[in-house]
């Protein structure tokens, strides 16, 4: 199945902004994070098709996964 992954902010450094990947059916968000070697300690927000999601949530064909780092500032 195809999943479009969008990285935001610091996650784009040395990687990509948005790219489509092929993954097995029912893959969990955590497995995609691991595959992309993103540092979990700074992963702040996970969205699937624009809706807040968790690391254990499964993805479906055509989903858009957006990963945002923890934001700092004030």
Wavefront OBJ file of the C-alpha trace (Angstrom):
o trace
v 0.000 0.000 0.000
v 1.114 3.567 -0.554
v 1.478 6.072 2.279
v 2.426 9.717 1.811
v 4.676 10.915 4.620
v 5.106 14.616 5.312
v 7.910 15.723 7.633
v 7.763 19.130 9.299
v 10.484 21.370 10.738
v 13.656 19.755 12.052
v 12.643 16.347 10.664
v 13.254 17.660 7.130
v 16.955 18.343 7.747
v 18.862 15.821 5.643
v 15.654 14.026 4.697
v 12.656 15.170 2.643
v 9.572 17.344 2.959
v 7.021 14.940 1.502
v 7.410 11.552 -0.118
v 5.291 8.501 -0.944
v 6.398 5.080 0.291
v 5.178 1.508 -0.144
v 4.524 -0.323 3.129
v 2.801 -3.577 4.077
v -0.942 -3.436 4.786
v -1.823 -2.335 8.305
v 1.614 -0.976 9.225
v 1.628 1.011 12.475
v 2.814 4.613 12.751
v 5.643 3.494 15.076
v 7.010 1.168 12.379
v 7.131 4.037 9.870
v 8.876 6.263 12.441
v 11.427 3.477 13.016
v 11.882 2.916 9.272
v 12.599 6.621 8.741
v 14.964 6.631 11.741
v 13.285 9.651 13.300
v 14.254 10.500 16.897
v 11.161 9.562 18.925
v 12.218 11.764 21.862
v 11.470 14.908 19.817
v 8.408 13.586 17.961
v 5.564 15.803 19.098
v 2.481 15.417 16.909
v 1.294 12.592 14.666
v -1.505 13.193 12.172
v -3.187 10.677 9.878
v -5.182 12.468 7.184
v -5.119 15.619 9.318
v -6.473 13.926 12.461
v -4.421 13.415 15.654
v -3.196 9.834 15.930
v -1.009 7.640 18.113
v 2.048 5.491 17.526
v 0.032 2.269 17.631
v -2.518 3.403 15.046
v -2.546 1.464 11.783
v -2.274 3.068 8.374
v -4.376 2.281 5.303
v -3.631 2.574 1.602
v -3.621 6.208 0.493
v -3.228 7.656 4.000
v -1.245 10.844 4.554
v 0.984 10.665 7.642
v 2.302 13.976 8.983
v 5.056 13.973 11.627
v 5.888 17.133 13.573
v 8.666 17.606 16.125
v 8.090 19.088 19.560
v 7.942 22.845 19.148
v 9.911 25.067 21.484
v 9.653 28.738 22.036
v 7.277 31.243 23.383
l 1 2 3 4 5 6 7 8 9 10 11 12 13 14 15 16 17 18 19 20 21 22 23 24 25 26 27 28 29 30 31 32 33 34 35 36 37 38 39 40 41 42 43 44 45 46 47 48 49 50 51 52 53 54 55 56 57 58 59 60 61 62 63 64 65 66 67 68 69 70 71 72 73 74
